[in-house]
Amino acid sequence: LTPKYLSMTVKKVTGQSILEWINNAVIIEAKKRLITTDHTVLQISEELNFPNPSFFGRFFKQYTGMTPVEFRNS
């Protein structure tokens, strides 16, 4: 299985690029953890392997329109 083949297959099946698919999966997991745990945003950003909570916050806001704290409180 080559990266190119995987990318083409994901695009064909989902209509999304591999990067979009991965980012959506990360957002889904982040939302799940924000809803179901009492972990801090720092802990969740570390669990999801973000370099720092600031980057995680910007990434999350880019895809959801709100910060992780705003999402948790909504």
SVG drawing of the C-alpha trace seen along z (x, -y; Angstrom):
<svg xmlns="http://www.w3.org/2000/svg" viewBox="-24 -31 30 33">
<polyline fill="none" stroke="black" stroke-width="0.4" points="0.0,0.0 1.7,-3.2 0.9,-6.7 -0.3,-7.7 -2.7,-4.8 -4.1,-5.4 -4.6,-9.1 -6.4,-8.3 -8.6,-5.7 -9.6,-8.0 -10.4,-10.7 -12.5,-8.3 -14.4,-6.9 -14.9,-10.0 -14.6,-12.9 -12.0,-14.4 -8.3,-14.7 -6.3,-12.6 -5.3,-15.7 -9.0,-16.8 -9.9,-13.3 -7.2,-13.2 -8.1,-16.7 -11.7,-15.8 -10.8,-12.7 -8.7,-14.8 -11.5,-17.3 -14.0,-14.5 -11.6,-13.0 -11.0,-16.4 -14.7,-17.1 -15.3,-13.7 -12.6,-14.3 -13.9,-17.8 -17.4,-16.4 -16.6,-13.2 -13.6,-14.0 -12.6,-16.6 -9.1,-16.8 -7.7,-20.3 -7.2,-21.7 -3.5,-21.3 -3.9,-17.6 -6.1,-17.1 -3.7,-18.9 -0.8,-16.7 -2.9,-13.5 -3.6,-14.5 0.2,-15.2 -0.1,-19.0 3.1,-20.9 1.4,-23.2 -2.1,-24.2 -2.0,-27.4 -1.6,-25.6 -4.4,-23.2 -6.7,-26.1 -6.1,-27.7 -6.5,-24.4 -9.8,-23.7 -11.2,-27.2 -10.3,-27.0 -12.4,-23.9 -15.2,-24.6 -15.5,-28.3 -15.0,-28.3 -12.2,-27.7 -12.0,-24.4 -13.2,-26.1 -16.1,-27.7 -17.1,-24.3 -16.9,-22.6 -19.1,-25.3 -21.7,-25.2"/>
</svg>
